Amino acid sequence: MKFNRSRKLYNEALNLMPGGVSSPVRAFKPHPFFVKKAKGSKIYDVDGNEFIDYCMAYGALILGHANDEVRFEIEKKLREGWIYGTPIELEIKYAKLIRKYYPSIEMLRFVNTGSEATMSALRLARGFTGKEKIVKVEGSFHGSHDSVLVKAGSGATTFGVPNSAGIPIDFVKKTLQVPFNDLELLSDVLEKNEDVSAVIMEPVMGNSSLIIPDKDYLREVRKITQEKDVLLIFDEIITGFRIAMGGAQEYYGVKADITTLGKIAGGGFPIGIYGSKKEIMERVAPSGDVYQAGTFSGNPISLLAGYTTLKILEKRGIVNKVAKKAEKLCEALKDSLKRVEVAQIASMFCIYFGKSPKNYSEALKLDKEAYMKFFWRLIEKKVFFPPSQFEVCFMSDSHSEEDIEKTFNAIIEAYETQNWYQG
């Protein structure tokens, strides 16, 4: 497989953009491939290579690339303009559709990115409660704003330490961390810190490999936060409209106080959403004193792409359909692969070079180098997995039975060439 054009473009990009990319995970050694186009389950690079894609824009696409129905609606809308800076009727229609599947959301605000949604949700939690501290789960990713870019210090539960240069230590002093799937430590932190406004978490972790909550973990988290009068924020930017139409809250039967959405909700276009019950959301400007604004918020194209996508999911039961495809592939892999583990929930799945983790510290023990060797062997067999052991694979409605069979064979062949891997 040749990558001459991609290699040339990457060398040029290195002189124009940090690391040659617009987002860090897209840079991998010796160089990424540059995509020219995509359709359905396939992406095509500038050298003419075709890949079956399980990255799916890191979970933003559940219908597949360049869905014809979504594209048709967007093309019609473009004739009418693509940004107005005024309210539009679709905001109301889309808000009602989201509220239908998320009973915990009575009011919401459309923003531009997942990072903006989580940043705004945390500001709202602090403004509503009058408390300044937050608790986040170790290894969870809630965007690239200062208060959530923290890493664990020494000890089991710690004050945050900046995970990036350029963040003053004072910005994260009020961010506490606890491990995923550990109720005792969460309860202990909330007991010792009465000034916590909110606990923010991914109900299913998708940024430290795939980490699935223990049985009743989320229910107990909900119980503990209610007892301590602390708001619970579910970051459902990945899980929203993917593990169920109502996301993790429907799947696990747990209601959050504040919810953030993105990815699928934009139908492949930039979007972020945060919502809560009316009492909390009415604190957001212009109704209240918690400020948030954005020129591109409620962008007509993003709203239309997301609304159309959700209506397609709703009409055809696609969420369950895609989950069954992922389950079929993963069950076959579990029966065939040795010394690695496979986990799957709905249309999300992950192959672990090591033991499937229960929290971030266990995820760090996974063999990242082995995974990347596996990644490149899959590339040679025309299958594109995310270029990191800490990312998650996504099945889409566009993946065919033939795609799944080819993928299974490619994984087995790629893994069997790694006879050096002893686990």
C-alpha positions as CSV (number, residue, x, y, z in Angstrom):
1,M,0.0,0.0,0.0
2,K,1.4,3.4,-1.1
3,F,1.2,6.6,0.9
4,N,3.4,8.8,-1.2
5,R,1.0,11.7,-1.5
6,S,0.0,11.6,2.2
7,R,3.6,11.6,3.2
8,K,4.3,14.6,1.1
9,L,1.3,16.5,2.4
10,Y,2.2,15.6,6.0
11,N,5.7,17.0,5.6
12,E,4.3,20.2,4.2
13,A,1.6,20.4,7.0
14,L,4.3,20.1,9.7
15,N,5.6,23.6,8.7
16,L,2.1,25.1,8.8
17,M,0.2,23.5,11.7
18,P,1.4,22.2,15.1
19,G,2.2,18.5,14.6
20,G,0.8,18.9,11.1
21,V,-2.8,18.4,12.3
22,S,-5.9,20.3,13.6
23,S,-6.4,17.9,16.5
24,P,-3.7,15.8,18.3
25,V,-5.1,12.3,17.9
26,R,-4.9,12.7,14.1
27,A,-1.1,12.7,14.3
28,F,0.4,9.2,14.5
29,K,3.8,7.7,13.4
30,P,5.3,7.7,10.9
31,H,2.5,9.8,9.4
32,P,-1.3,9.9,9.0
33,F,-3.0,9.4,5.7
34,F,-4.9,12.3,4.2
35,V,-8.5,11.6,3.2
36,K,-9.9,12.8,-0.1
37,K,-13.5,11.7,0.2
38,A,-15.8,9.3,2.1
39,K,-19.1,7.5,1.5
40,G,-21.0,5.1,3.5
41,S,-18.6,2.8,5.5
42,K,-15.6,3.7,3.4
43,I,-13.0,6.5,3.4
44,Y,-10.6,7.1,0.5
45,D,-7.2,8.7,0.8
46,V,-5.3,11.0,-1.6
47,D,-3.2,8.0,-2.7
48,G,-6.3,6.1,-3.9
49,N,-6.5,3.7,-0.9
50,E,-9.9,2.6,0.3
51,F,-10.6,1.7,4.0
52,I,-13.5,0.3,5.9
53,D,-13.9,3.0,8.6
54,Y,-14.6,2.2,12.2
55,C,-13.4,5.6,13.5
56,M,-16.5,7.3,12.0
57,A,-15.2,10.7,12.9
58,Y,-14.7,9.6,16.5
59,G,-18.4,8.6,16.9
60,A,-20.0,11.6,15.1
61,L,-21.5,9.4,12.3
62,I,-24.0,6.6,13.0
63,L,-25.5,6.6,9.5
64,G,-22.2,6.5,7.8
65,H,-20.4,9.0,5.7
66,A,-22.2,11.4,3.4
67,N,-25.7,10.0,4.0
68,D,-27.9,10.8,1.0
69,E,-30.9,11.9,2.9
70,V,-29.0,14.2,5.2
71,R,-27.1,15.6,2.2
72,F,-30.3,16.3,0.3
73,E,-31.8,18.3,3.2
74,I,-28.6,20.3,3.6
75,E,-28.4,21.1,-0.1
76,K,-31.9,22.4,-0.1
77,K,-31.2,24.6,2.9
78,L,-28.0,26.0,1.5
79,R,-30.1,27.8,-1.2
80,E,-31.7,29.8,1.7
81,G,-28.5,30.8,3.4
82,W,-26.4,29.1,6.1
83,I,-26.2,31.5,9.0
84,Y,-28.5,34.3,10.1
85,G,-27.6,35.4,13.6
86,T,-31.3,35.2,14.5
87,P,-33.7,32.6,15.9
88,I,-35.1,30.0,13.5
89,E,-38.1,27.7,13.8
90,L,-35.9,24.5,13.6
91,E,-34.4,25.3,17.0
92,I,-37.9,24.8,18.5
93,K,-38.6,21.6,16.5
94,Y,-35.2,20.1,17.3
95,A,-35.4,21.0,21.0
96,K,-38.7,19.3,21.2
97,L,-37.3,16.2,19.6
98,I,-34.4,16.0,22.0
99,R,-36.7,16.6,25.0
100,K,-38.8,13.6,23.8
101,Y,-35.9,11.2,24.4
102,Y,-34.3,13.0,27.4
103,P,-37.0,13.5,30.1
104,S,-34.3,15.1,32.3
105,I,-34.0,17.9,29.8
106,E,-36.8,20.5,30.0
107,M,-34.8,23.3,28.4
108,L,-31.6,23.4,26.4
109,R,-29.1,25.6,24.7
110,F,-27.5,24.9,21.3
111,V,-23.8,25.7,21.2
112,N,-21.0,24.8,18.7
113,T,-18.8,22.0,20.2
114,G,-18.8,19.4,22.9
115,S,-16.1,21.4,24.7
116,E,-18.3,24.4,24.7
117,A,-21.2,22.4,26.0
118,T,-19.3,20.9,29.0
119,M,-17.7,24.2,29.8
120,S,-21.1,25.9,29.9
121,A,-22.6,23.1,31.9
122,L,-20.0,23.4,34.6
123,R,-20.4,27.2,34.7
124,L,-24.1,26.7,35.0
125,A,-23.7,24.2,37.8
126,R,-21.5,26.6,39.7
127,G,-23.8,29.5,39.1
128,F,-26.9,27.6,40.2
129,T,-25.5,26.1,43.3
130,G,-23.2,28.9,44.4
131,K,-20.4,26.3,45.0
132,E,-17.1,26.4,43.2
133,K,-15.6,22.9,43.3
134,I,-16.3,20.1,40.8
135,V,-15.5,16.4,40.8
136,K,-14.6,14.6,37.6
137,V,-13.7,11.0,36.9
138,E,-10.0,10.2,36.2
139,G,-9.4,9.6,32.5
140,S,-12.7,11.1,31.3
141,F,-12.4,13.7,28.6
142,H,-14.8,16.7,28.6
143,G,-13.1,18.9,26.1
144,S,-10.1,21.2,26.1
145,H,-11.1,23.9,28.5
146,D,-9.0,24.7,31.6
147,S,-11.0,23.3,34.5
148,V,-11.3,19.7,33.1
149,L,-7.7,19.4,31.6
150,V,-6.4,17.8,34.7
151,K,-4.4,14.7,35.6
152,A,-4.3,12.7,38.8
153,G,-1.7,13.6,41.4
154,S,-0.5,11.3,44.2
155,G,-3.0,9.3,46.1
156,A,-6.4,7.9,45.3
157,T,-8.3,11.2,45.4
158,T,-6.5,14.4,44.7
159,F,-6.8,18.0,43.8
160,G,-6.2,18.4,40.1
161,V,-2.9,19.1,38.5
162,P,-2.9,20.9,35.1
163,N,-2.6,18.4,32.2
164,S,-1.4,21.1,29.8
165,A,1.0,23.9,29.8
166,G,-0.6,27.3,29.9
167,I,-3.1,26.4,32.6
168,P,-2.5,28.2,35.9
169,I,-2.5,25.8,38.9
170,D,-5.2,28.0,40.5
171,F,-7.6,27.1,37.6
172,V,-7.8,23.5,38.6
173,K,-7.4,23.7,42.4
174,K,-11.1,23.4,42.6
175,T,-11.3,20.3,40.4
176,L,-11.2,17.0,42.3
177,Q,-10.9,13.6,40.8
178,V,-12.1,10.1,41.6
179,P,-11.7,6.8,39.8
180,F,-14.5,5.4,37.6
181,N,-16.4,2.5,39.2
182,D,-15.4,3.4,42.7
183,L,-18.4,4.5,44.8
184,E,-16.5,4.5,48.1
185,L,-14.0,7.1,47.0
186,L,-16.7,9.3,45.4
187,S,-18.7,9.2,48.6
188,D,-15.6,10.0,50.7
189,V,-14.7,13.0,48.5
190,L,-18.2,14.5,48.7
191,E,-18.3,13.9,52.4
192,K,-15.1,15.9,52.9
193,N,-15.9,18.7,50.5
194,E,-19.2,20.4,51.1
195,D,-18.5,23.1,48.4
196,V,-18.8,20.7,45.4
197,S,-21.3,22.0,42.8
198,A,-21.3,19.0,40.5
199,V,-19.9,15.6,39.5
200,I,-19.3,15.4,35.8
201,M,-18.7,12.1,34.1
202,E,-19.0,10.1,31.0
203,P,-21.6,7.4,31.9
204,V,-19.7,5.1,29.6
205,M,-16.0,6.1,29.3
206,G,-14.9,6.4,25.7
207,N,-11.7,8.4,25.8
208,S,-9.5,6.0,27.9
209,S,-10.4,3.0,25.8
210,L,-14.0,1.7,26.3
211,I,-14.8,1.4,30.0
212,I,-18.2,0.2,30.9
213,P,-19.8,1.0,34.3
214,D,-20.3,-1.8,36.8
215,K,-23.8,-3.0,37.5
216,D,-25.7,-0.4,39.5
217,Y,-22.7,2.0,39.5
218,L,-24.5,4.8,37.8
219,R,-27.6,4.3,40.0
220,E,-25.5,4.6,43.1
221,V,-23.7,7.6,41.8
222,R,-27.1,9.2,41.3
223,K,-28.1,8.3,44.8
224,I,-24.9,9.6,46.4
225,T,-25.0,12.9,44.5
226,Q,-28.7,13.5,45.5
227,E,-27.9,12.7,49.2
228,K,-25.0,15.2,49.1
229,D,-27.0,17.9,47.2
230,V,-24.6,17.8,44.3
231,L,-25.6,18.1,40.7
232,L,-24.9,15.2,38.4
233,I,-23.7,16.0,34.9
234,F,-23.7,13.3,32.3
235,D,-21.4,14.0,29.4
236,E,-23.3,12.1,26.7
237,I,-21.5,13.6,23.8
238,I,-20.5,10.1,22.7
239,T,-23.3,8.0,24.2
240,G,-26.2,10.3,23.2
241,F,-28.3,8.7,20.5
242,R,-25.8,5.9,20.2
243,I,-26.3,3.4,23.0
244,A,-30.0,4.2,23.0
245,M,-32.1,7.1,21.5
246,G,-32.1,8.5,25.1
247,G,-28.5,7.7,25.5
248,A,-27.0,6.2,28.7
249,Q,-29.9,7.7,30.7
250,E,-32.4,5.5,28.9
251,Y,-30.0,2.5,28.7
252,Y,-29.3,2.5,32.5
253,G,-32.4,4.1,33.7
254,V,-30.7,7.0,35.5
255,K,-31.5,10.7,35.1
256,A,-28.8,13.4,35.3
257,D,-29.3,16.9,36.5
258,I,-27.5,18.4,33.5
259,T,-26.8,16.7,30.2
260,T,-24.3,17.5,27.4
261,L,-24.8,16.2,23.9
262,G,-22.8,16.4,20.6
263,K,-21.4,14.3,17.8
264,I,-24.4,12.3,16.4
265,A,-26.6,15.3,17.5
266,G,-24.9,17.3,14.7
267,G,-25.3,14.7,12.0
268,G,-21.6,15.2,11.1
269,F,-21.6,19.0,11.5
270,P,-20.2,20.9,14.5
271,I,-22.6,21.1,17.5
272,G,-22.8,21.0,21.2
273,I,-25.9,21.0,23.4
274,Y,-26.5,21.3,27.2
275,G,-29.8,21.0,28.9
276,S,-31.5,20.5,32.3
277,K,-34.7,21.1,34.1
278,K,-36.3,24.5,33.6
279,E,-35.3,25.8,37.1
280,I,-31.6,25.3,36.3
281,M,-31.6,26.4,32.7
282,E,-33.4,29.6,33.4
283,R,-30.3,30.8,35.1
284,V,-28.6,31.0,31.6
285,A,-28.5,34.4,29.9
286,P,-30.6,36.2,28.8
287,S,-33.0,34.7,31.3
288,G,-30.5,34.6,34.2
289,D,-27.1,35.6,35.4
290,V,-24.9,32.7,33.9
291,Y,-23.5,34.1,30.7
292,Q,-23.0,32.1,27.5
293,A,-23.2,33.2,23.9
294,G,-21.9,32.3,20.5
295,T,-22.1,33.7,16.9
296,F,-22.5,30.2,15.4
297,S,-24.8,28.8,18.1
298,G,-27.9,27.2,16.7
299,N,-26.3,27.1,13.2
300,P,-29.0,26.2,10.7
301,I,-26.9,23.6,8.8
302,S,-25.8,21.8,12.0
303,L,-29.3,21.8,13.4
304,L,-30.8,20.5,10.2
305,A,-28.1,17.7,9.8
306,G,-28.7,16.6,13.4
307,Y,-32.5,16.8,13.3
308,T,-32.6,14.8,10.0
309,T,-30.2,12.2,11.4
310,L,-32.3,11.7,14.6
311,K,-35.5,11.5,12.6
312,I,-33.9,8.7,10.5
313,L,-32.8,6.9,13.6
314,E,-36.2,7.2,15.1
315,K,-38.1,6.0,12.0
316,R,-36.0,3.0,11.3
317,G,-34.9,1.7,14.7
318,I,-31.3,2.1,13.6
319,V,-29.7,2.3,17.0
320,N,-30.7,-1.2,17.9
321,K,-29.9,-2.4,14.3
322,V,-26.4,-1.1,14.5
323,A,-25.8,-2.5,18.0
324,K,-26.6,-6.0,16.7
325,K,-24.0,-5.6,13.9
326,A,-21.4,-4.6,16.5
327,E,-22.4,-7.5,18.8
328,K,-22.1,-10.0,15.9
329,L,-18.6,-8.9,15.1
330,C,-17.4,-8.7,18.7
331,E,-18.9,-12.1,19.7
332,A,-17.0,-13.7,16.8
333,L,-13.8,-11.9,17.9
334,K,-14.2,-13.0,21.5
335,D,-14.3,-16.6,20.3
336,S,-11.3,-16.3,18.1
337,L,-8.8,-13.9,19.7
338,K,-6.5,-15.1,22.5
339,R,-4.4,-12.9,24.9
340,V,-6.4,-9.8,24.1
341,E,-9.9,-8.9,25.2
342,V,-12.9,-7.4,23.4
343,A,-15.7,-5.3,24.9
344,Q,-18.8,-3.9,23.3
345,I,-21.8,-1.8,24.3
346,A,-24.4,-1.0,21.6
347,S,-22.4,0.2,18.6
348,M,-19.3,1.0,20.5
349,F,-16.5,-1.6,20.8
350,C,-12.8,-1.9,21.7
351,I,-10.0,-4.5,21.4
352,Y,-7.7,-4.3,24.4
353,F,-4.1,-5.4,24.3
354,G,-4.3,-6.4,27.9
355,K,-7.2,-6.8,30.3
356,S,-10.4,-4.8,29.9
357,P,-10.1,-2.0,32.3
358,K,-12.5,-0.9,35.1
359,N,-10.9,2.6,35.4
360,Y,-8.2,4.9,34.0
361,S,-5.3,3.5,36.0
362,E,-6.0,0.1,34.6
363,A,-6.4,1.5,31.1
364,L,-2.9,2.9,31.4
365,K,-1.5,-0.6,31.7
366,L,-2.7,-1.6,28.2
367,D,0.0,-2.2,25.7
368,K,-0.2,0.9,23.5
369,E,2.8,-0.1,21.3
370,A,1.2,-3.5,20.5
371,Y,-2.0,-1.8,19.6
372,M,-0.3,0.5,17.1
373,K,1.5,-2.4,15.4
374,F,-1.9,-4.0,15.2
375,F,-3.4,-0.7,13.8
376,W,-0.9,-0.6,11.0
377,R,-1.5,-4.2,10.1
378,L,-5.2,-3.4,9.8
379,I,-4.4,-0.5,7.6
380,E,-2.5,-2.8,5.3
381,K,-5.7,-4.9,5.1
382,K,-7.8,-1.8,4.3
383,V,-9.5,-1.5,7.7
384,F,-9.2,1.8,9.7
385,F,-9.5,1.7,13.5
386,P,-8.8,4.8,15.6
387,P,-5.1,5.3,15.9
388,S,-4.9,4.9,19.7
389,Q,-5.5,2.2,22.2
390,F,-7.4,4.8,24.2
391,E,-10.0,5.5,21.5
392,V,-13.2,3.5,20.7
393,C,-14.4,1.8,17.5
394,F,-17.8,2.7,16.2
395,M,-20.2,0.7,14.0
396,S,-22.5,2.5,11.6
397,D,-25.7,1.7,9.7
398,S,-23.7,1.8,6.5
399,H,-21.5,-1.2,7.5
400,S,-22.6,-4.1,5.4
401,E,-22.4,-7.8,6.2
402,E,-19.6,-8.0,3.7
403,D,-17.8,-5.2,5.5
404,I,-18.1,-7.0,8.8
405,E,-16.9,-10.3,7.3
406,K,-13.9,-8.6,5.7
407,T,-13.2,-6.8,9.0
408,F,-13.3,-10.0,11.0
409,N,-10.9,-11.8,8.6
410,A,-8.6,-8.7,8.6
411,I,-8.5,-8.6,12.4
412,I,-7.7,-12.3,12.7
413,E,-5.0,-12.1,10.1
414,A,-3.5,-9.0,11.5
415,Y,-3.5,-10.4,15.0
416,E,-2.0,-13.8,14.0
417,T,0.9,-12.1,12.4
418,Q,1.7,-10.8,15.9
419,N,2.9,-14.1,17.2
420,W,5.4,-12.2,19.3
421,Y,2.5,-10.8,21.4
422,Q,2.2,-12.9,24.6
423,G,-0.3,-10.7,26.5
